[in-house]
Amino acid sequence: MDHDRLYELTMRAIGCALDGNAAGASDAMVEIGQNGTWHNVYGACCAFAEVGKAALVKFYGDQAPDASQGGMWAMQMLPGKSPDPAEVFATRFIVAYANDDKDTAIALFRGALESSDEEYVSSVAQLLATAASLANGALAHIRARE
């Protein structure tokens, strides 16, 4: 898959996810998965995580971790909840990406890639859904403050 097509499909998936159009997002992601390589899917995952990172920064504003000061994003699992593997993947990937921890992001992706087809697809889809949810939540937070 050439870079222009990958970019178009990735942006379509993000746009559809932000608009709540699961079918449109799914169609774009399926085409990336079927016509691209795992490198293409990883690139799309990084774009999804960039959306999540931007949302976190926007939501937390001046309270966001400052990497130049040694600050890092972290996640906390809620007690008593049995985490869904796809949700854990999505959250960890976004956090690793937001912390510029490429080694962890790649390791997480490879773990998903080497899992069952169902878990791999669920993980990538959940990553997009989580990023879109973060972005929509940040936008709602900003609008509420206006």
DOKOLRO-455112 format. One line per field, with one value per atom (N, C-alpha, C, O): residue number from 1; atom name; x, y, z. Coordinates in Angstrom, 1 decimal. Layout:
N
tipa: NUM ...
selo: CA ...
east: X ...
north: Y ...
up: Z ...
This chain:
146
tipa: 1 1 1 1 2 2 2 2 3 3 3 3 4 4 4 4 5 5 5 5 6 6 6 6 7 7 7 7 8 8 8 8 9 9 9 9 10 10 10 10 11 11 11 11 12 12 12 12 13 13 13 13 14 14 14 14 15 15 15 15 16 16 16 16 17 17 17 17 18 18 18 18 19 19 19 19 20 20 20 20 21 21 21 21 22 22 22 22 23 23 23 23 24 24 24 24 25 25 25 25 26 26 26 26 27 27 27 27 28 28 28 28 29 29 29 29 30 30 30 30 31 31 31 31 32 32 32 32 33 33 33 33 34 34 34 34 35 35 35 35 36 36 36 36 37 37 37 37 38 38 38 38 39 39 39 39 40 40 40 40 41 41 41 41 42 42 42 42 43 43 43 43 44 44 44 44 45 45 45 45 46 46 46 46 47 47 47 47 48 48 48 48 49 49 49 49 50 50 50 50 51 51 51 51 52 52 52 52 53 53 53 53 54 54 54 54 55 55 55 55 56 56 56 56 57 57 57 57 58 58 58 58 59 59 59 59 60 60 60 60 61 61 61 61 62 62 62 62 63 63 63 63 64 64 64 64 65 65 65 65 66 66 66 66 67 67 67 67 68 68 68 68 69 69 69 69 70 70 70 70 71 71 71 71 72 72 72 72 73 73 73 73 74 74 74 74 75 75 75 75 76 76 76 76 77 77 77 77 78 78 78 78 79 79 79 79 80 80 80 80 81 81 81 81 82 82 82 82 83 83 83 83 84 84 84 84 85 85 85 85 86 86 86 86 87 87 87 87 88 88 88 88 89 89 89 89 90 90 90 90 91 91 91 91 92 92 92 92 93 93 93 93 94 94 94 94 95 95 95 95 96 96 96 96 97 97 97 97 98 98 98 98 99 99 99 99 100 100 100 100 101 101 101 101 102 102 102 102 103 103 103 103 104 104 104 104 105 105 105 105 106 106 106 106 107 107 107 107 108 108 108 108 109 109 109 109 110 110 110 110 111 111 111 111 112 112 112 112 113 113 113 113 114 114 114 114 115 115 115 115 116 116 116 116 117 117 117 117 118 118 118 118 119 119 119 119 120 120 120 120 121 121 121 121 122 122 122 122 123 123 123 123 124 124 124 124 125 125 125 125 126 126 126 126 127 127 127 127 128 128 128 128 129 129 129 129 130 130 130 130 131 131 131 131 132 132 132 132 133 133 133 133 134 134 134 134 135 135 135 135 136 136 136 136 137 137 137 137 138 138 138 138 139 139 139 139 140 140 140 140 141 141 141 141 142 142 142 142 143 143 143 143 144 144 144 144 145 145 145 145 146 146 146 146
selo: N CA C O N CA C O N CA C O N CA C O N CA C O N CA C O N CA C O N CA C O N CA C O N CA C O N CA C O N CA C O N CA C O N CA C O N CA C O N CA C O N CA C O N CA C O N CA C O N CA C O N CA C O N CA C O N CA C O N CA C O N CA C O N CA C O N CA C O N CA C O N CA C O N CA C O N CA C O N CA C O N CA C O N CA C O N CA C O N CA C O N CA C O N CA C O N CA C O N CA C O N CA C O N CA C O N CA C O N CA C O N CA C O N CA C O N CA C O N CA C O N CA C O N CA C O N CA C O N CA C O N CA C O N CA C O N CA C O N CA C O N CA C O N CA C O N CA C O N CA C O N CA C O N CA C O N CA C O N CA C O N CA C O N CA C O N CA C O N CA C O N CA C O N CA C O N CA C O N CA C O N CA C O N CA C O N CA C O N CA C O N CA C O N CA C O N CA C O N CA C O N CA C O N CA C O N CA C O N CA C O N CA C O N CA C O N CA C O N CA C O N CA C O N CA C O N CA C O N CA C O N CA C O N CA C O N CA C O N CA C O N CA C O N CA C O N CA C O N CA C O N CA C O N CA C O N CA C O N CA C O N CA C O N CA C O N CA C O N CA C O N CA C O N CA C O N CA C O N CA C O N CA C O N CA C O N CA C O N CA C O N CA C O N CA C O N CA C O N CA C O N CA C O N CA C O N CA C O N CA C O N CA C O N CA C O N CA C O N CA C O N CA C O N CA C O N CA C O N CA C O N CA C O N CA C O N CA C O N CA C O N CA C O N CA C O N CA C O N CA C O N CA C O N CA C O N CA C O N CA C O N CA C O N CA C O
east: 0.9 0.0 0.9 1.8 0.6 1.4 1.1 0.0 2.0 1.8 0.5 -0.1 0.2 -0.9 -2.2 -3.1 -2.3 -3.5 -3.6 -4.7 -2.5 -2.4 -2.9 -3.7 -2.4 -2.8 -4.3 -4.9 -4.8 -6.2 -7.1 -8.0 -6.7 -7.5 -7.4 -8.4 -6.2 -6.0 -6.8 -7.5 -6.8 -7.5 -9.0 -9.8 -9.5 -10.9 -11.3 -12.4 -10.5 -10.8 -10.9 -11.8 -10.0 -10.0 -11.3 -12.0 -11.5 -12.7 -14.0 -14.9 -14.1 -15.3 -15.5 -16.5 -14.4 -14.4 -14.8 -15.6 -14.3 -14.6 -16.1 -16.7 -16.7 -18.1 -19.0 -20.2 -18.4 -19.3 -19.7 -20.7 -19.0 -19.4 -18.5 -17.5 -18.9 -18.1 -18.0 -16.9 -19.0 -18.9 -17.9 -17.1 -17.9 -16.9 -15.5 -14.6 -15.3 -14.0 -13.5 -12.4 -14.4 -14.1 -13.7 -12.8 -14.5 -14.2 -12.7 -12.0 -12.4 -11.1 -10.0 -9.0 -10.2 -9.2 -9.1 -8.0 -10.2 -10.2 -9.3 -8.5 -9.5 -8.7 -7.2 -6.4 -6.9 -5.5 -4.9 -3.9 -5.7 -5.3 -5.2 -4.3 -6.1 -6.1 -5.2 -4.6 -5.0 -4.2 -2.8 -2.0 -2.6 -1.3 -0.5 -0.9 0.7 1.5 1.3 0.6 2.0 1.9 2.5 2.1 3.5 4.1 3.0 3.0 2.1 1.1 0.1 -0.3 -0.2 -1.2 -0.5 -1.1 0.8 1.5 1.5 1.3 1.7 1.7 0.3 0.3 -0.7 -2.1 -2.3 -2.8 -1.8 -1.9 -1.1 -1.6 0.0 0.7 -0.1 -0.1 -0.8 -1.6 -2.8 -3.2 -3.4 -4.5 -4.0 -4.6 -2.8 -2.2 -1.9 -1.9 -1.5 -1.2 -2.5 -2.4 -3.6 -4.9 -5.1 -5.5 -4.9 -5.1 -4.1 -4.6 -2.9 -1.9 -2.3 -2.3 -2.7 -3.1 -4.3 -4.4 -5.3 -6.4 -6.0 -6.6 -5.1 -4.7 -4.0 -4.3 -3.2 -2.5 -3.5 -3.4 -4.5 -5.5 -6.4 -6.7 -6.7 -7.6 -6.9 -7.5 -5.6 -4.9 -4.2 -3.8 -4.0 -3.5 -2.1 -1.2 -2.0 -0.7 -0.5 0.6 -1.4 -1.2 -0.6 -0.3 -0.5 0.0 1.5 2.2 2.0 3.4 4.3 4.0 5.3 6.3 7.6 8.3 7.7 8.8 10.2 11.1 10.3 11.6 11.9 13.1 10.9 11.1 11.1 11.0 11.1 11.0 9.6 9.5 8.6 7.2 6.9 7.3 6.0 5.5 4.0 3.5 3.4 2.0 2.0 2.9 1.0 0.8 -0.7 -1.5 -0.9 -2.3 -2.5 -1.5 -3.7 -4.0 -5.3 -6.3 -5.2 -6.4 -7.3 -6.8 -8.5 -9.5 -9.6 -9.7 -9.6 -9.8 -11.1 -12.1 -11.1 -12.4 -12.8 -13.8 -12.2 -12.6 -11.7 -10.4 -12.2 -11.4 -11.1 -12.1 -9.9 -9.7 -9.8 -9.3 -10.4 -10.4 -9.0 -8.5 -8.5 -7.1 -7.0 -6.0 -8.0 -8.0 -8.0 -7.2 -8.7 -8.7 -7.3 -6.8 -6.7 -5.4 -4.4 -3.6 -4.4 -3.5 -3.7 -2.7 -4.9 -5.2 -4.6 -3.9 -4.9 -4.4 -2.9 -2.3 -2.3 -0.9 -0.2 0.8 -0.8 -0.1 -0.2 0.8 -1.3 -1.4 -0.4 0.2 -0.3 0.6 2.0 2.8 2.4 3.8 4.1 5.1 3.1 3.3 3.4 4.3 2.6 2.6 3.9 4.3 4.5 5.7 6.9 8.1 6.7 7.7 8.5 9.7 7.9 8.5 8.3 7.4 9.1 8.8 9.1 8.4 10.0 10.3 9.1 8.7 8.4 7.3 6.1 5.4 5.9 4.8 5.0 4.0 6.2 6.4 6.2 5.7 6.7 6.5 5.0 4.6 4.3 2.8 2.2 1.4 2.5 2.0 2.3 1.5 3.6 4.0 3.3 2.9 3.0 2.3 0.9 0.3 0.2 -1.1 -1.1 -1.9 -0.1 0.1 0.3 -0.2 1.0 1.3 0.2 0.3 -0.8 -2.0 -2.9 -2.6 -4.1 -5.0 -5.5 -5.4 -6.0 -6.5 -7.6 -7.6 -8.5 -9.6 -9.0 -9.5 -8.1 -7.5 -6.7 -6.8 -6.0 -5.3 -6.3 -6.0 -7.3 -8.3 -9.0 -9.1 -9.3 -10.0 -9.1 -9.5 -7.8 -6.8 -6.7 -6.7 -6.5 -6.4 -7.6 -7.6 -8.8 -10.1 -10.3 -10.8 -9.9 -10.1 -9.1 -9.5 -7.9 -7.0 -7.7 -7.6 -8.2 -8.9 -10.1 -10.3 -10.9 -12.1 -11.6 -12.3 -10.6 -10.1 -9.6 -9.8 -8.8 -8.3 -9.4 -9.4 -10.4 -11.6 -12.3 -12.8 -12.5 -13.2 -12.4 -13.1 -11.1 -10.3 -10.5 -10.6 -10.4 -10.5 -11.9 -12.0 -12.9 -14.3 -14.5 -15.2 -13.9 -14.0 -13.2 -13.7 -12.1 -11.3 -12.1 -12.1 -12.7 -13.5 -14.6 -14.9 -15.3 -16.4 -16.0 -16.6 -14.8 -14.2 -13.9 -14.2 -13.3 -13.0 -14.3 -14.3 -15.3 -16.5 -17.2 -17.8 -17.1 -17.8 -17.1 -17.8 -15.8 -15.1 -15.4 -15.1 -15.9 -16.1 -17.3 -17.6
north: -1.2 0.0 1.2 1.3 2.2 3.4 4.3 4.2 5.2 6.1 7.0 7.3 7.5 8.3 7.6 8.1 6.3 5.5 5.2 5.3 4.9 4.6 5.9 5.8 7.0 8.3 8.5 8.8 8.4 8.6 7.7 8.1 6.4 5.4 5.7 5.5 6.0 6.3 7.5 7.5 8.6 9.8 9.5 10.0 8.7 8.3 7.5 7.8 6.6 5.8 6.7 6.6 7.7 8.6 9.5 9.7 10.0 10.9 10.2 10.7 9.0 8.2 7.9 8.0 7.5 7.2 8.4 8.3 9.6 10.8 11.1 11.7 10.8 11.0 9.9 10.0 8.9 7.8 6.8 6.1 6.9 6.0 4.8 4.7 3.8 2.6 1.8 1.3 1.8 1.0 1.7 1.0 3.0 3.7 3.5 3.2 3.6 3.4 1.9 1.7 1.0 -0.4 -0.7 -1.4 -0.1 -0.3 0.2 -0.5 1.3 1.9 1.0 0.7 0.5 -0.3 -1.7 -2.2 -2.2 -3.5 -3.4 -4.3 -2.3 -2.1 -2.0 -2.5 -1.3 -1.2 -2.6 -3.0 -3.3 -4.7 -5.7 -6.5 -5.6 -6.6 -6.2 -7.1 -4.9 -4.5 -4.0 -3.7 -3.9 -3.3 -4.4 -5.5 -4.0 -4.8 -4.5 -3.6 -5.3 -5.0 -3.7 -3.0 -3.2 -1.9 -0.8 0.2 -1.0 -0.1 0.0 1.1 -1.1 -1.2 -0.5 0.3 -0.7 -0.1 1.4 2.2 1.9 3.3 3.9 5.0 3.2 3.7 3.7 4.7 2.7 2.7 3.9 4.5 4.3 5.4 6.7 7.6 6.8 7.9 8.0 9.0 6.8 6.8 7.2 8.0 6.7 7.1 8.6 9.2 9.2 10.6 11.4 12.4 10.9 11.6 11.5 12.4 10.3 10.1 11.0 11.6 11.1 11.9 13.4 14.1 13.8 15.2 15.5 16.6 14.6 14.8 14.8 15.7 14.0 14.0 15.4 15.9 15.8 17.1 18.2 19.1 18.2 19.3 19.2 20.2 18.0 17.8 18.3 19.0 17.9 18.2 19.6 20.1 20.1 21.5 21.6 20.8 22.6 22.8 21.7 21.8 20.9 19.8 18.5 17.5 18.6 17.4 17.2 18.2 16.0 15.7 16.4 16.5 17.0 17.7 16.8 16.6 16.2 15.3 15.9 15.2 17.2 17.9 18.0 18.2 17.8 17.8 16.4 16.2 15.4 14.0 13.5 12.3 14.3 13.8 12.7 12.7 11.9 10.8 10.5 10.7 10.1 9.7 8.3 7.5 8.0 6.7 6.3 7.1 5.0 4.5 3.8 3.2 3.8 3.1 2.3 2.8 1.0 0.1 0.3 0.3 0.3 0.4 -0.9 -1.9 -0.9 -2.2 -2.8 -2.1 -4.1 -4.9 -5.1 -5.8 -4.5 -4.6 -5.6 -5.4 -6.6 -7.5 -6.9 -6.8 -6.4 -5.7 -6.5 -7.7 -5.9 -6.5 -6.4 -5.3 -7.5 -7.4 -6.3 -5.6 -6.1 -5.0 -3.6 -2.7 -3.4 -2.1 -1.9 -0.8 -2.9 -2.8 -2.4 -1.5 -3.2 -2.8 -1.4 -0.7 -0.9 0.4 1.5 2.4 1.3 2.3 2.3 3.3 1.1 1.0 1.5 2.2 1.3 1.8 3.3 4.0 3.9 5.3 5.9 6.9 5.3 5.8 5.7 6.6 4.6 4.4 5.4 6.0 5.6 6.6 8.0 8.8 8.3 9.7 9.9 11.1 8.9 9.0 8.9 8.9 8.8 8.6 7.4 7.3 6.3 5.1 4.1 3.2 4.3 3.5 2.0 1.2 1.7 0.2 -0.4 -1.5 0.2 -0.4 -0.4 -1.4 0.6 0.7 -0.5 -1.1 -0.6 -1.7 -3.1 -4.0 -3.3 -4.5 -4.8 -6.0 -3.8 -4.0 -4.4 -5.3 -3.7 -4.0 -5.4 -6.2 -5.8 -7.2 -8.2 -9.3 -7.9 -8.9 -9.0 -10.1 -7.9 -8.0 -8.8 -9.6 -8.4 -9.0 -10.6 -11.3 -11.0 -12.4 -13.2 -14.4 -12.4 -13.1 -13.7 -13.7 -14.1 -14.6 -13.5 -12.3 -13.8 -12.8 -12.0 -10.8 -12.6 -11.9 -10.9 -9.8 -11.3 -10.4 -9.2 -8.1 -9.5 -8.5 -7.4 -6.2 -7.9 -7.0 -6.2 -5.0 -6.9 -6.2 -5.1 -4.0 -5.4 -4.5 -3.2 -2.1 -3.4 -2.3 -1.4 -0.2 -2.1 -1.4 -0.6 0.5 -1.3 -0.6 0.6 1.6 0.5 1.6 2.8 3.9 2.6 3.7 4.2 5.4 3.3 3.8 4.5 5.5 4.1 4.8 6.2 7.2 6.3 7.6 8.5 9.7 8.0 8.9 9.3 10.4 8.4 8.7 9.8 10.7 9.6 10.7 12.0 13.0 12.0 13.3 13.9 15.1 13.1 13.7 14.1 15.1 13.4 13.8 15.1 16.0 15.3 16.5 17.7 18.8 17.5 18.5 18.9 20.1 17.9 18.3 19.0 19.9 18.6 19.3 20.8 21.7 21.0 22.4 23.2 24.3 22.6 23.3 23.7 24.7 22.8 23.0 24.1 24.8 24.4 25.5 26.8 27.8 26.8 28.1 28.8 29.9
up: 0.0 0.0 0.0 0.8 -0.9 -0.9 0.2 0.8 0.5 1.7 1.5 2.5 0.3 0.1 0.5 1.1 0.0 0.3 1.8 2.4 2.4 3.9 4.6 5.6 4.2 4.9 4.8 5.7 3.5 3.3 4.1 4.8 4.2 5.0 6.5 7.2 6.9 8.3 8.8 9.8 8.0 8.3 8.2 9.0 7.3 7.2 8.4 9.0 8.9 10.0 11.3 12.0 11.4 12.5 12.5 13.4 11.3 11.1 11.4 12.1 10.9 11.1 12.6 13.2 13.3 14.7 15.5 16.4 15.2 15.9 15.7 16.6 14.5 14.3 14.8 14.6 15.3 15.8 14.7 14.9 13.6 12.4 12.5 11.8 13.3 13.4 12.1 11.9 11.3 10.1 9.1 8.5 9.0 8.2 8.7 7.9 10.0 10.6 10.3 10.0 10.5 10.3 8.8 8.6 7.9 6.5 6.1 5.4 6.6 6.4 7.0 6.4 8.2 8.9 8.2 8.2 7.8 7.1 5.8 5.5 5.1 3.9 4.2 3.5 5.3 5.7 6.0 5.6 6.8 7.2 6.0 6.0 5.1 4.0 2.9 2.3 2.6 1.5 1.9 1.0 3.1 3.6 4.3 4.4 4.8 5.6 7.1 7.4 7.9 9.4 9.7 10.6 8.8 9.0 8.8 9.5 7.8 7.5 8.7 9.1 9.3 10.4 11.6 12.3 11.8 12.9 12.7 13.7 11.5 11.2 11.5 12.1 11.2 11.5 13.0 13.5 13.7 15.2 15.8 16.8 15.2 15.7 15.5 16.3 14.4 14.1 15.1 15.6 15.4 16.3 17.7 18.4 18.1 19.4 19.4 20.5 18.3 18.3 18.6 19.3 18.1 18.4 19.9 20.6 20.5 21.9 22.7 23.7 22.3 23.0 23.0 24.0 21.8 21.7 22.6 23.1 22.6 23.5 25.0 25.7 25.4 26.8 27.1 28.1 26.2 26.4 26.5 27.4 25.6 25.6 26.8 27.4 27.2 28.4 29.7 30.5 29.9 31.1 31.1 32.1 29.9 29.8 30.5 30.3 31.4 32.1 33.1 33.7 33.4 34.3 33.6 34.3 32.3 31.5 31.9 32.2 31.9 32.2 31.2 30.0 31.8 31.0 30.8 31.8 29.6 29.4 29.7 30.1 29.4 29.6 31.1 31.5 32.0 33.4 34.0 35.2 33.1 33.5 33.8 34.2 33.4 33.6 32.6 31.4 33.0 32.1 32.3 33.4 31.3 31.4 32.1 31.9 32.8 33.4 33.4 33.2 33.5 33.6 34.9 35.4 35.4 36.6 36.3 35.8 36.6 36.5 37.7 38.8 37.4 38.5 39.2 38.5 40.5 41.2 41.0 40.8 41.0 40.9 39.5 39.3 38.5 37.1 36.5 36.5 35.8 35.0 33.7 32.9 33.4 32.2 30.9 30.9 29.9 28.6 27.9 27.9 27.4 26.8 25.7 25.6 24.9 23.9 24.5 24.0 25.6 26.3 26.9 26.9 27.5 28.1 27.0 27.2 25.9 24.8 24.4 24.2 24.1 23.6 24.6 24.2 25.9 26.9 27.0 27.0 27.0 27.2 25.9 26.0 24.7 23.5 23.5 23.2 23.8 23.9 24.9 24.6 26.1 27.1 26.6 26.8 26.0 25.5 24.5 24.5 23.5 22.5 23.0 22.6 24.0 24.5 25.3 25.4 25.8 26.5 25.6 26.0 24.3 23.3 23.5 23.3 24.0 24.3 23.2 23.2 22.1 20.9 21.1 20.5 21.9 22.2 22.8 22.4 23.7 24.4 23.4 23.3 22.6 21.6 20.6 20.3 20.1 19.2 19.8 19.2 21.0 21.7 21.9 21.7 22.3 22.5 21.2 21.1 20.1 18.8 18.4 17.9 18.5 18.1 19.0 18.4 20.2 21.0 20.5 20.4 20.1 19.5 18.2 17.9 17.4 16.1 16.2 15.3 17.2 17.3 18.1 18.3 18.6 19.2 18.2 17.0 18.6 17.7 16.7 17.1 15.6 14.6 15.3 15.1 16.0 16.7 17.7 17.8 18.5 19.5 18.9 19.3 17.8 17.0 16.5 16.7 15.8 15.2 16.3 16.2 17.4 18.5 19.2 19.5 19.3 19.9 19.0 19.6 17.7 16.9 16.8 16.9 16.7 16.7 18.1 18.1 19.2 20.5 20.6 21.2 20.0 20.0 19.3 19.9 18.2 17.5 18.3 18.4 18.9 19.6 20.9 21.2 21.5 22.7 22.4 23.1 21.3 20.9 20.6 20.9 19.8 19.5 20.7 20.8 21.7 22.9 23.7 24.2 23.8 24.4 23.8 24.4 22.4 21.7 21.9 22.1 21.8 22.0 23.4 23.7 24.4 25.8 26.0 26.8 25.4 25.6 25.0 25.5 23.8 23.2 24.1 24.2 24.6 25.5 26.8 27.2 27.3 28.4 28.1 28.9 27.0 26.5 26.4 26.8 25.7 25.5 26.8 26.9 27.8 29.1 29.8 30.6 29.6 30.3 29.6 30.2 28.4 27.7 28.2 27.7
